């Protein structure tokens, strides 16, 4: 039955909503569905939902295009989270000791009362020597979940949008020495697999109006890039296009004219499920 379930990635940004559905087949992933629709320019403000009603109406229409049973993964704005790295406990903890360890670390790391935060954590996969704690205000998280619930959408995963670029890097076996940069309407996202560098980040286009400014301010140590964008534009110097649809072994036309628009939705759809 798991092979019959569509994995669906949903990316909501200012000005644009993108969704993509895939299904596991014997010879790889099959693209089953893609969908995009314009959104008001003020749908999000710093990641917070400001105009949920038009978005809910669109999501309700979109839900009718999908099978009943789906595995939904939704991108969550990095604007709304803080992430810090800590040493993992010396011994493997079980609940409730593990929860107490994470809460105590959050009190030290975040200038916000832990009671007002939703906390998540992840052990670094490569070495297991670092623990990443992610925090978001409960009010902001519930706003997103409430909007999805009204559209009868129940995500299995809320994933940070830059993490979708990490999944694409793995799925496409990209050069580990290059950074991945994705441009949306009002901000930049990037990911790097280099262990000595911050793994991911974002910044407003007000702080970096073009790719050259972004590279100089945020990614000066990188010489090569994979690049995608939610809008048609020339390829920046020193970069090569990132085509998310190359991750799918089976796909049939018509395909979108601008494949980079679906980079985040594709990475979300490809994301492995939580154990």
C-alpha positions, 0 to 999 in steps of 0.5 A: 500500500505504501507504494500506492501513496502519493508523496506531496510537497506543498510550497506556499510563498508570497505571490505563488503556491506550488504543489507537486505529487510523486509516486514510487515505482519500480524504476524510480519516482513517477511525477503524478501531479503538479499545480501552481496558482498565484497568491496575493502579494501580502499572503505572508509577512515575515513568514506569518499568514496575514490573509488566510481566507484566499489561501484556504479557498485555493487549498480547498480547490486543490485538495479535490484534485488529489487522491484521498490518501496522501503523504503531505509535506509542507514547507515552513518559513525559516523566518519563524524559527531559531535553530541552535546546535548543542552537544548530544547527551552522553547516553541515549535518553528515553522520554521523559528524560529526553524532553527535559534535556531538550527543554533545559537546552532551549532555556539556555539557547533561546531568549523566549520562554520554552512554554511559548515555543514548539520545539523539535530536534534532530541528531546530525546524521553523518557523525551523530555528534551534534544535536540541532534544536529548532524552536518556533512560537506556538502561536505561529505554528498553530496559525499555519496548522489551522489554515491547513486544517480548514482546507482538510489538509493534514501534513505528516511533516512540516519541514523548513523550506531550506531543508527541501534543497538538502533533499534535492542535493541528495536525490540528484547527487549534486557536487558537495562542494557547491552551494544550492541557492533558490530565489523566491519573490521576497527572499533567498534560500540556500543550502550547503553540505560542507560540514565546516559551514552553516548548513542552510540560511535565508535573507531578504532581497532587501539585504541582498538585491541580486545574486552577486550581493548574496554571494558576497554577503552570505556565501563568499567561500563558495565558487560554484553554485546550483541555482533555481528561481521562482521567476524567469531570469538569467543564470548568474555567473558561476552557477548552473541550473538546478532542475528538480524534475531531473529527480523523477525517472517517469514524467509526461508532458505537459511540464511547467515552463519554469521548472525552478518554480517547483524546487522546494515543492519537489524537495518536500515531496522527495523527503523521506518520512520520519521513522 
